[in-house]
Amino acid sequence: AVVAKLLRVLPNALFDRLMSGRGRKPRRS
């Protein structure tokens, strides 16, 4: 259960940063 929570929380935080950064910084890759 703990692993599933981490797997869901970690990617979620990363996605949030990517989506937020997409508006401010231009796409590099």
C-alpha positions as CSV (number, residue, x, y, z in Angstrom):
1,A,0.0,0.0,0.0
2,V,2.8,2.4,0.9
3,V,4.6,1.8,-2.4
4,A,1.4,2.4,-4.4
5,K,0.9,5.7,-2.5
6,L,4.5,6.8,-3.3
7,L,4.2,5.8,-7.0
8,R,1.0,7.8,-7.2
9,V,2.3,10.8,-5.3
10,L,5.7,11.1,-6.8
11,P,4.6,11.1,-10.5
12,N,1.7,13.4,-9.5
13,A,4.2,16.0,-8.1
14,L,6.4,15.7,-11.1
15,F,3.5,16.1,-13.5
16,D,2.4,19.2,-11.6
17,R,5.9,20.7,-12.0
18,L,6.1,19.8,-15.7
19,M,2.6,21.3,-16.4
20,S,3.4,24.4,-14.4
21,G,6.9,24.7,-16.0
22,R,5.4,24.3,-19.5
23,G,3.7,27.6,-19.3
24,R,6.7,29.5,-18.0
25,K,9.7,27.7,-19.7
26,P,9.7,26.6,-23.4
27,R,9.7,22.9,-24.3
28,R,13.3,21.7,-24.6
29,S,13.0,18.1,-25.6
